[in-house]
């Protein structure tokens, strides 16, 4: 799950942050980024079948967000 959160964090960079060569998203976007990281961890838990909330398995990413 730690790896999944790190991977999700890296995908949370927006175009401007990527263009500027940032490694991490701007702290001012913490709420938006937290959603991306949380979703990544949930999906990793589902993939590894260690999730406890089975109802989330049937939700799309937009609905989960």
Number of C-alpha atoms within 10 A of each C-alpha: 13 9 11 18 19 15 14 20 20 18 16 21 19 14 9 10 14 15 9 8 10 13 11 16 19 13 9 8 11 11 9 13 22 15 15 19 20 17 19 22 20 21 18 18 15 16 11 10 10 11 16 11 9 11 8 15 15 9 11 9 13 7 8 13 11
